[in-house]
């Protein structure tokens, strides 16, 4: 097993076994910036914690699946804050859409799940 395989297996298991709270549904505005509309469902994994004090962030793609597509690592240049966001059930178009959403004021890196077959 590759050294990072355990990481991806654990993250995939977490994403598949933990309830998801969608607090920013597709098509709804950001609570602080009303012109910023969420292009896909966005939320967090219930009962988890992240650097911002909330749960681990998730984007739900259009495949209607909880398969871990990849992880988006973001760095907010204004807040000087880094986070990860799990991408679940995302197509390549979904990944581009999510990347475009985070492109304004953030640096980001998308890492595709190397264990995903598609």
N, C-alpha and C positions, 0 to 999 in steps of 0.2 A: 504494500500500500504506500502511495506517495505521502510524504509528510503532511501536505495540506489536505489530503483526503479526509482525515478525521475532522478537520475544521468544517469542511463543506457538508459532511454527513451530519454533524451536530447542528449546524445552522439550518439545514433542510428539515431535520427532525423537529427543531424548535418551531419553525414556520408552519409545519404541518400539524403539530399537536397543540398549539397554543391558540386560544380564541383571539380573533382580530377585532379591534374596535375601529370602525370607519368614522372618524370625526370630521373628515373633509371629503364629502362625496363628490364624484365626478360632476362637473358643471357648476359647482358652487364656488363663491369667491373666498379668498383668504380672509380670515377674520380681521386682519389689520390693514390689508391692502385690497380694497374691493375690486380693483381692476385686474387683479391676478386671479384667474379662474383655474381651478384644478381640472386637468384634462383626463384624469383617471381617478378612481377611488384611492384615497390616501388615509392612512391611520397608523395604528401601532399594535404591537403584540401585548395583550393584557398580561399584567403581572411581571413584566420585564422592566429593566431600567437602562437608560442611556445617559450620555454625558449632560444632556439638557434637563435632566430630572424627570423626563417623561418616559414612556415605553420605547422599545426599539421600533423605529419607523418602518412602515411597509407601503409599497405601491402595489396595487392589484391590477394586473394587466387584463387584456381582453380575452385571454384563453379560458377564463372562468376556472382556473386551476390554482392550487397552492404550491405547485412545484417551484422550487427556488431557481429562478432564471439567472440571478446574479446579485451582486451587491454594488450599490452606488456609494462611493465615499465622497463626502462633500466637505468643503471648507468655506465657511462664510467669511469673506474678507472684511466685512464691516464689524461683525461680532467677534471675529477671530476665534471661531468655534468650528470644530470638526465633528462629524457624525457619520454613521452608516445608515443606509436605507436598504432594506431587503426588497428585491423585485420579484414578485410572485406571479407566475403565469403570464409572462410578458413575451410578446412577439418582438421582432427587430424594430418594427414601427413603434411599438409601445416604448421601447428603450430610447429611441430617438426623441419621442415626444417628452418623456420624462427628463432626458438630458437637456432638451430645449427649455423646459420649465425651470430647471436649475441653473441655466446659463447666465442669468442676469445677477451679477454680484456674487457669484460663487465659482470657486474652482471645484472641479469634480473629476472622478475617475470611476469608470464602470468596469467591474471585473466580472466576466462571465463565469458561471459555475462550470468548472472543468469536468464535473461528473455528469452534467446534463447531456443527454444523447442528441437533443435537437438544437 
